[in-house]
Amino acid sequence: MKRHRLIEARKKHGWTQAQVAERLGVTPSFYGMIEQGSRNPRLPLALAMENLFDIPALELFPDLFYANKPNTMLGNQDPAPAEAVNQ
C-alpha cells in the first residue's frame, strides 16, 4: 500500500527520495520501500520524518496507526470469582 501522504510531503518540498534519505540517514532504496509500504520505519525514524516534513506521523503512516480490523468484544461472561481462603 503506497503511502501517498508521505510521497506528497516529499514532493511538496521538491525533494527526491535520495535527498530525503540523506537527510534521514538511510539508504535511498530503504526510503523508497517505506514510501511504497513494503517496509515500515521504526519509531525514531518515523519521528524524524514527522519533524522533517512537519506532519504528524499519524498522517504520514495511517496504515501503522489505524488498524482496519473490526473491533470485537468478549461476551459478558464474568469469570468465576476466586474464593478467599482464611487461614
Residue frames as a rotation matrix with the C-alpha (Angstrom) as fourth column:
MET 1
0.584 0.812 0.000 0.00
0.812 -0.584 0.000 0.00
0.000 0.000 -1.000 0.00
LYS 2
-0.272 -0.684 0.677 1.61
0.647 -0.650 -0.398 3.22
0.713 0.330 0.619 -1.13
ARG 3
-0.032 0.174 -0.984 1.91
0.882 -0.458 -0.109 5.94
-0.469 -0.872 -0.139 1.47
HIS 4
0.197 0.216 0.956 0.51
0.853 -0.519 -0.059 8.77
0.483 0.827 -0.287 -0.60
ARG 5
0.982 0.187 -0.009 0.71
0.165 -0.839 0.519 11.39
0.090 -0.511 -0.855 2.15
LEU 6
0.390 -0.916 -0.095 4.44
0.291 0.025 0.956 10.71
-0.874 -0.400 0.276 2.59
ILE 7
-0.225 -0.428 0.875 5.02
0.955 0.083 0.286 10.95
-0.195 0.900 0.390 -1.16
GLU 8
0.563 0.528 0.636 3.03
0.639 -0.766 0.071 14.20
0.524 0.366 -0.769 -1.35
ALA 9
0.913 -0.246 -0.325 5.00
0.125 -0.589 0.798 15.69
-0.388 -0.770 -0.507 1.54
ARG 10
-0.026 -0.978 0.205 8.31
0.577 0.153 0.802 14.90
-0.816 0.140 0.560 -0.16
LYS 11
-0.199 -0.006 0.980 7.19
0.964 -0.178 0.195 16.31
0.174 0.984 0.042 -3.50
LYS 12
0.832 0.551 0.062 5.81
0.519 -0.814 0.262 19.44
0.195 -0.186 -0.963 -1.82
HIS 13
0.614 -0.694 -0.376 9.34
-0.004 -0.479 0.878 20.21
-0.789 -0.538 -0.297 -0.65
GLY 14
0.805 -0.274 -0.527 10.73
-0.583 -0.197 -0.788 19.42
0.112 0.941 -0.318 -4.10
TRP 15
-0.099 -0.865 0.492 12.98
-0.871 0.314 0.377 16.68
-0.480 -0.391 -0.785 -2.75
THR 16
0.029 0.005 -1.000 13.96
-0.647 0.762 -0.015 13.41
0.762 0.648 0.025 -4.37
GLN 17
0.932 0.260 -0.253 13.87
-0.023 0.739 0.674 10.15
0.363 -0.622 0.694 -2.46
ALA 18
0.197 -0.947 -0.255 17.67
0.760 0.312 -0.571 10.26
0.620 -0.081 0.781 -2.34
GLN 19
-0.410 -0.327 0.852 17.64
-0.140 -0.900 -0.413 13.74
0.902 -0.288 0.323 -0.78
VAL 20
0.514 0.656 0.553 15.16
-0.703 -0.048 0.709 12.71
0.492 -0.753 0.437 1.90
ALA 21
0.840 -0.237 -0.488 17.11
0.351 0.924 0.154 9.52
0.414 -0.301 0.859 2.57
GLU 22
-0.185 -0.971 0.152 20.30
0.521 -0.228 -0.822 11.53
0.833 -0.072 0.548 3.04
ARG 23
-0.217 0.181 0.959 18.59
-0.588 -0.808 0.019 13.89
0.779 -0.560 0.282 5.49
LEU 24
0.706 0.619 0.343 17.29
-0.659 0.399 0.637 10.91
0.258 -0.676 0.690 7.45
GLY 25
-0.211 -0.905 0.368 20.49
-0.952 0.276 0.134 8.88
-0.223 -0.322 -0.920 7.34
VAL 26
0.236 0.314 0.920 19.03
-0.060 0.949 -0.309 5.90
-0.970 0.018 0.243 5.50
THR 27
-0.793 -0.503 0.344 19.66
0.274 0.211 0.938 4.46
-0.544 0.839 -0.029 2.05
PRO 28
-0.610 0.575 -0.545 17.57
-0.771 -0.590 0.240 5.73
-0.184 0.566 0.803 -0.85
SER 29
-0.588 0.404 -0.701 16.33
-0.206 0.763 0.613 2.20
0.782 0.505 -0.366 -1.54
PHE 30
-0.722 0.333 -0.607 15.14
0.688 0.438 -0.578 1.76
0.074 -0.835 -0.546 2.04
TYR 31
-0.705 0.483 -0.519 13.36
-0.164 -0.823 -0.543 5.11
-0.690 -0.298 0.660 1.97
GLY 32
-0.621 0.458 -0.636 11.72
-0.737 -0.065 0.672 4.13
0.267 0.886 0.378 -1.33
MET 33
-0.646 0.370 -0.667 10.47
0.315 0.926 0.208 0.90
0.695 -0.075 -0.715 0.24
ILE 34
-0.749 0.403 -0.525 8.97
0.468 -0.239 -0.851 2.92
-0.469 -0.883 -0.010 3.10
GLU 35
-0.623 0.526 -0.578 7.09
-0.653 -0.757 0.014 5.11
-0.431 0.386 0.816 0.60
GLN 36
-0.519 0.399 -0.756 5.85
-0.568 0.500 0.654 2.01
0.639 0.769 -0.033 -1.23
GLY 37
0.340 0.700 0.628 4.69
-0.932 0.160 0.326 0.44
0.128 -0.696 0.707 2.03
SER 38
0.597 -0.155 -0.787 6.86
-0.071 0.967 -0.244 -2.65
0.799 0.202 0.567 1.76
ARG 39
-0.399 -0.692 -0.601 8.96
0.694 0.200 -0.691 -1.58
0.599 -0.693 0.401 4.79
ASN 40
0.764 0.644 0.047 8.00
0.411 -0.541 0.733 0.19
0.498 -0.541 -0.678 7.99
PRO 41
-0.110 -0.814 0.570 10.11
-0.222 -0.539 -0.813 2.73
0.969 -0.216 -0.122 9.82
ARG 42
-0.261 -0.021 -0.965 10.96
0.897 0.365 -0.250 2.20
0.358 -0.931 -0.077 13.44
LEU 43
0.626 0.659 -0.418 9.66
0.776 -0.580 0.248 4.81
-0.079 -0.479 -0.874 15.83
PRO 44
0.016 -0.650 -0.760 12.81
0.372 -0.702 0.607 7.03
-0.928 -0.292 0.231 15.87
LEU 45
-0.876 -0.334 0.348 12.80
0.421 -0.180 0.889 7.19
-0.234 0.925 0.298 12.07
ALA 46
-0.052 0.937 0.346 9.04
0.912 -0.096 0.398 7.85
0.406 0.337 -0.850 11.92
LEU 47
0.605 0.239 -0.759 9.52
0.640 -0.714 0.286 10.72
-0.474 -0.659 -0.584 14.38
ALA 48
-0.467 -0.819 -0.335 12.43
0.316 -0.508 0.801 12.06
-0.826 0.268 0.496 12.32
MET 49
-0.705 0.305 0.640 10.16
0.662 -0.040 0.749 12.07
0.254 0.952 -0.174 9.26
GLU 50
0.406 0.871 -0.277 7.48
0.909 -0.354 0.219 13.81
0.093 -0.340 -0.936 11.29
ASN 51
0.297 -0.389 -0.872 9.98
0.380 -0.789 0.482 16.55
-0.876 -0.475 -0.086 12.16
LEU 52
-0.734 -0.646 0.209 11.40
0.411 -0.177 0.894 16.75
-0.541 0.742 0.395 8.64
PHE 53
-0.642 0.552 0.532 8.02
0.583 -0.098 0.806 17.18
0.497 0.828 -0.259 6.95
ASP 54
-0.945 0.298 0.134 6.28
-0.308 -0.678 -0.667 18.91
-0.108 -0.672 0.733 9.89
ILE 55
-0.007 0.927 -0.375 3.40
-0.743 0.247 0.622 16.45
0.669 0.283 0.687 9.57
PRO 56
0.122 0.078 0.989 2.30
-0.905 0.418 0.078 14.12
-0.408 -0.905 0.122 12.37
ALA 57
-0.864 -0.504 -0.012 3.44
-0.479 0.815 0.326 10.52
-0.155 0.287 -0.945 11.98
LEU 58
-0.338 0.833 0.438 -0.23
0.153 0.508 -0.848 9.53
-0.929 -0.219 -0.299 12.31
GLU 59
0.610 0.568 -0.552 -0.87
-0.394 -0.387 -0.833 11.23
-0.688 0.726 -0.012 8.98
LEU 60
-0.098 -0.739 -0.666 2.30
-0.992 0.019 0.125 10.03
-0.079 0.673 -0.735 7.27
PHE 61
-0.876 -0.287 -0.388 1.72
-0.312 0.950 0.001 6.40
0.369 0.122 -0.921 8.30
PRO 62
-0.092 0.920 0.381 -2.02
-0.995 -0.101 0.006 5.82
0.044 -0.379 0.924 8.75
ASP 63
0.413 0.228 -0.881 -1.53
-0.403 0.914 0.048 2.14
0.817 0.335 0.470 7.94
LEU 64
-0.517 -0.683 -0.515 0.62
0.228 0.470 -0.853 1.75
0.825 -0.558 -0.087 11.05
PHE 65
-0.978 0.070 0.195 -1.58
-0.205 -0.458 -0.865 3.68
0.029 -0.886 0.463 13.45
TYR 66
-0.147 0.988 0.047 -5.11
-0.905 -0.115 -0.410 2.89
-0.399 -0.103 0.911 12.30
ALA 67
-0.890 -0.136 0.435 -5.88
-0.034 0.972 0.233 -0.81
-0.454 0.193 -0.870 12.04
ASN 68
-0.460 0.745 -0.483 -8.57
-0.838 -0.184 0.514 -1.77
0.294 0.641 0.709 9.57
LYS 69
-0.811 0.162 -0.562 -9.65
0.243 0.967 -0.073 -4.65
0.532 -0.196 -0.824 11.77
PRO 70
0.188 0.939 0.287 -13.11
-0.130 -0.266 0.955 -4.77
0.973 -0.217 0.072 13.28
ASN 71
-0.599 -0.283 0.749 -13.32
-0.747 -0.138 -0.650 -4.28
0.288 -0.949 -0.129 16.99
THR 72
-0.018 0.589 -0.808 -14.56
0.069 0.807 0.587 -7.30
0.997 -0.045 -0.055 18.83
MET 73
-0.134 0.058 0.989 -15.84
-0.942 -0.319 -0.109 -7.58
0.309 -0.946 0.097 22.33
LEU 74
-0.924 -0.114 -0.364 -15.74
0.013 0.944 -0.329 -10.58
0.381 -0.309 -0.871 24.52
GLY 75
0.009 0.982 -0.188 -19.07
0.312 0.176 0.934 -11.79
0.950 -0.067 -0.305 25.76
ASN 76
0.079 0.121 0.990 -20.33
-0.757 -0.639 0.139 -10.60
0.649 -0.760 0.041 29.11
GLN 77
0.650 0.075 -0.756 -19.09
0.264 0.910 0.318 -13.74
0.712 -0.407 0.572 30.74
ASP 78
0.462 -0.479 0.746 -17.71
-0.838 -0.512 0.191 -12.91
0.291 -0.713 -0.638 34.14
PRO 79
-0.334 -0.609 -0.720 -15.04
-0.213 0.792 -0.572 -15.29
0.918 -0.038 -0.394 35.32
ALA 80
0.592 0.520 -0.616 -15.95
0.429 0.444 0.787 -17.28
0.682 -0.730 0.040 38.38
PRO 81
0.539 -0.396 0.743 -14.82
-0.663 -0.744 0.084 -15.34
0.520 -0.538 -0.664 41.44
ALA 82
-0.319 -0.726 -0.609 -11.92
0.028 0.635 -0.772 -16.81
0.947 -0.264 -0.183 43.33
GLU 83
0.760 0.600 -0.251 -12.88
0.222 0.122 0.967 -17.98
0.611 -0.791 -0.041 46.78
ALA 84
0.112 -0.698 0.707 -11.00
-0.753 -0.524 -0.398 -16.45
0.648 -0.488 -0.584 49.67
VAL 85
0.386 -0.077 -0.919 -9.35
0.435 0.894 0.108 -18.88
0.813 -0.442 0.379 51.99
ASN 86
0.565 -0.161 0.809 -8.95
-0.689 -0.631 0.356 -17.82
0.453 -0.759 -0.467 55.58
GLN 87
0.278 -0.542 -0.793 -6.06
0.370 0.822 -0.432 -19.40
0.886 -0.173 0.430 57.35
